[in-house]
């Protein structure tokens, strides 16, 4: 067994194992997006340029996941 397999990084779904949402739905609530609908791209873009470092980091990560989801 390699080191990657031990830590859950070397499989097909490595990103799901690497990133666990601690506060599911918090970004959606902060941005005022409706539950059950995708967060609008304009709201994510605006949050990605926020002065709040935590909000900025969450928004950038959400944009990254959106791009990864579209690739498949």
Biotite code that builds the C-alpha atoms (Angstrom):
import biotite.structure as struc

atoms = struc.array([
    struc.Atom([0.000, 0.000, 0.000], chain_id="A", res_id=1, res_name="UNK", atom_name="CA", element="C"),
    struc.Atom([1.418, 3.369, -0.997], chain_id="A", res_id=2, res_name="UNK", atom_name="CA", element="C"),
    struc.Atom([1.336, 6.523, 1.117], chain_id="A", res_id=3, res_name="UNK", atom_name="CA", element="C"),
    struc.Atom([-1.286, 8.057, -1.165], chain_id="A", res_id=4, res_name="UNK", atom_name="CA", element="C"),
    struc.Atom([-3.693, 5.166, -0.608], chain_id="A", res_id=5, res_name="UNK", atom_name="CA", element="C"),
    struc.Atom([-3.278, 5.320, 3.174], chain_id="A", res_id=6, res_name="UNK", atom_name="CA", element="C"),
    struc.Atom([-4.337, 8.944, 3.317], chain_id="A", res_id=7, res_name="UNK", atom_name="CA", element="C"),
    struc.Atom([-7.179, 8.604, 0.830], chain_id="A", res_id=8, res_name="UNK", atom_name="CA", element="C"),
    struc.Atom([-5.558, 10.773, -1.789], chain_id="A", res_id=9, res_name="UNK", atom_name="CA", element="C"),
    struc.Atom([-4.788, 8.210, -4.480], chain_id="A", res_id=10, res_name="UNK", atom_name="CA", element="C"),
    struc.Atom([-8.237, 6.980, -5.472], chain_id="A", res_id=11, res_name="UNK", atom_name="CA", element="C"),
    struc.Atom([-10.917, 7.949, -7.922], chain_id="A", res_id=12, res_name="UNK", atom_name="CA", element="C"),
    struc.Atom([-12.762, 10.179, -5.439], chain_id="A", res_id=13, res_name="UNK", atom_name="CA", element="C"),
    struc.Atom([-9.731, 11.748, -3.794], chain_id="A", res_id=14, res_name="UNK", atom_name="CA", element="C"),
    struc.Atom([-11.265, 15.212, -3.508], chain_id="A", res_id=15, res_name="UNK", atom_name="CA", element="C"),
    struc.Atom([-14.302, 14.024, -1.540], chain_id="A", res_id=16, res_name="UNK", atom_name="CA", element="C"),
    struc.Atom([-11.992, 12.354, 0.974], chain_id="A", res_id=17, res_name="UNK", atom_name="CA", element="C"),
    struc.Atom([-9.611, 15.307, 1.158], chain_id="A", res_id=18, res_name="UNK", atom_name="CA", element="C"),
    struc.Atom([-12.234, 18.005, 1.749], chain_id="A", res_id=19, res_name="UNK", atom_name="CA", element="C"),
    struc.Atom([-14.947, 17.491, 4.317], chain_id="A", res_id=20, res_name="UNK", atom_name="CA", element="C"),
    struc.Atom([-17.514, 20.282, 4.666], chain_id="A", res_id=21, res_name="UNK", atom_name="CA", element="C"),
    struc.Atom([-17.442, 21.350, 8.299], chain_id="A", res_id=22, res_name="UNK", atom_name="CA", element="C"),
    struc.Atom([-20.401, 23.691, 8.036], chain_id="A", res_id=23, res_name="UNK", atom_name="CA", element="C"),
    struc.Atom([-22.525, 22.477, 5.183], chain_id="A", res_id=24, res_name="UNK", atom_name="CA", element="C"),
    struc.Atom([-24.691, 25.248, 3.738], chain_id="A", res_id=25, res_name="UNK", atom_name="CA", element="C"),
    struc.Atom([-22.966, 28.115, 5.560], chain_id="A", res_id=26, res_name="UNK", atom_name="CA", element="C"),
    struc.Atom([-21.619, 29.711, 2.376], chain_id="A", res_id=27, res_name="UNK", atom_name="CA", element="C"),
    struc.Atom([-25.079, 29.556, 0.820], chain_id="A", res_id=28, res_name="UNK", atom_name="CA", element="C"),
    struc.Atom([-26.562, 31.232, 3.910], chain_id="A", res_id=29, res_name="UNK", atom_name="CA", element="C"),
    struc.Atom([-23.867, 33.926, 3.976], chain_id="A", res_id=30, res_name="UNK", atom_name="CA", element="C"),
    struc.Atom([-24.514, 34.756, 0.326], chain_id="A", res_id=31, res_name="UNK", atom_name="CA", element="C"),
    struc.Atom([-28.305, 34.655, 0.653], chain_id="A", res_id=32, res_name="UNK", atom_name="CA", element="C"),
    struc.Atom([-28.763, 31.971, -2.008], chain_id="A", res_id=33, res_name="UNK", atom_name="CA", element="C"),
    struc.Atom([-31.921, 29.876, -2.037], chain_id="A", res_id=34, res_name="UNK", atom_name="CA", element="C"),
    struc.Atom([-31.644, 26.305, -0.729], chain_id="A", res_id=35, res_name="UNK", atom_name="CA", element="C"),
    struc.Atom([-31.787, 23.588, -3.370], chain_id="A", res_id=36, res_name="UNK", atom_name="CA", element="C"),
    struc.Atom([-30.569, 25.890, -6.149], chain_id="A", res_id=37, res_name="UNK", atom_name="CA", element="C"),
    struc.Atom([-26.985, 26.487, -7.320], chain_id="A", res_id=38, res_name="UNK", atom_name="CA", element="C"),
    struc.Atom([-25.315, 29.579, -5.908], chain_id="A", res_id=39, res_name="UNK", atom_name="CA", element="C"),
    struc.Atom([-25.352, 32.245, -8.667], chain_id="A", res_id=40, res_name="UNK", atom_name="CA", element="C"),
    struc.Atom([-21.967, 32.771, -10.303], chain_id="A", res_id=41, res_name="UNK", atom_name="CA", element="C"),
    struc.Atom([-22.103, 36.540, -9.766], chain_id="A", res_id=42, res_name="UNK", atom_name="CA", element="C"),
    struc.Atom([-22.550, 36.078, -6.011], chain_id="A", res_id=43, res_name="UNK", atom_name="CA", element="C"),
    struc.Atom([-19.610, 33.647, -5.891], chain_id="A", res_id=44, res_name="UNK", atom_name="CA", element="C"),
    struc.Atom([-17.454, 36.012, -7.934], chain_id="A", res_id=45, res_name="UNK", atom_name="CA", element="C"),
    struc.Atom([-18.272, 38.918, -5.638], chain_id="A", res_id=46, res_name="UNK", atom_name="CA", element="C"),
    struc.Atom([-17.547, 36.805, -2.534], chain_id="A", res_id=47, res_name="UNK", atom_name="CA", element="C"),
    struc.Atom([-14.235, 35.675, -4.044], chain_id="A", res_id=48, res_name="UNK", atom_name="CA", element="C"),
    struc.Atom([-13.108, 39.312, -3.938], chain_id="A", res_id=49, res_name="UNK", atom_name="CA", element="C"),
    struc.Atom([-14.350, 39.907, -0.399], chain_id="A", res_id=50, res_name="UNK", atom_name="CA", element="C"),
    struc.Atom([-12.198, 41.473, 2.318], chain_id="A", res_id=51, res_name="UNK", atom_name="CA", element="C"),
    struc.Atom([-13.313, 38.722, 4.696], chain_id="A", res_id=52, res_name="UNK", atom_name="CA", element="C"),
    struc.Atom([-10.580, 36.061, 4.301], chain_id="A", res_id=53, res_name="UNK", atom_name="CA", element="C"),
    struc.Atom([-12.747, 33.109, 5.361], chain_id="A", res_id=54, res_name="UNK", atom_name="CA", element="C"),
    struc.Atom([-15.588, 34.045, 2.999], chain_id="A", res_id=55, res_name="UNK", atom_name="CA", element="C"),
    struc.Atom([-13.078, 34.600, 0.197], chain_id="A", res_id=56, res_name="UNK", atom_name="CA", element="C"),
    struc.Atom([-11.472, 31.191, 0.736], chain_id="A", res_id=57, res_name="UNK", atom_name="CA", element="C"),
    struc.Atom([-14.853, 29.417, 0.802], chain_id="A", res_id=58, res_name="UNK", atom_name="CA", element="C"),
    struc.Atom([-16.002, 31.173, -2.374], chain_id="A", res_id=59, res_name="UNK", atom_name="CA", element="C"),
    struc.Atom([-12.801, 30.373, -4.267], chain_id="A", res_id=60, res_name="UNK", atom_name="CA", element="C"),
    struc.Atom([-13.090, 26.731, -3.219], chain_id="A", res_id=61, res_name="UNK", atom_name="CA", element="C"),
    struc.Atom([-16.728, 26.646, -4.366], chain_id="A", res_id=62, res_name="UNK", atom_name="CA", element="C"),
    struc.Atom([-15.710, 28.095, -7.745], chain_id="A", res_id=63, res_name="UNK", atom_name="CA", element="C"),
    struc.Atom([-12.999, 25.451, -8.056], chain_id="A", res_id=64, res_name="UNK", atom_name="CA", element="C"),
    struc.Atom([-15.446, 22.655, -7.280], chain_id="A", res_id=65, res_name="UNK", atom_name="CA", element="C"),
    struc.Atom([-17.894, 24.052, -9.808], chain_id="A", res_id=66, res_name="UNK", atom_name="CA", element="C"),
    struc.Atom([-15.183, 23.956, -12.496], chain_id="A", res_id=67, res_name="UNK", atom_name="CA", element="C"),
    struc.Atom([-14.198, 20.394, -11.562], chain_id="A", res_id=68, res_name="UNK", atom_name="CA", element="C"),
    struc.Atom([-17.826, 19.300, -11.699], chain_id="A", res_id=69, res_name="UNK", atom_name="CA", element="C"),
    struc.Atom([-18.235, 20.724, -15.227], chain_id="A", res_id=70, res_name="UNK", atom_name="CA", element="C"),
    struc.Atom([-15.141, 18.849, -16.507], chain_id="A", res_id=71, res_name="UNK", atom_name="CA", element="C"),
    struc.Atom([-16.737, 15.442, -16.018], chain_id="A", res_id=72, res_name="UNK", atom_name="CA", element="C"),
])
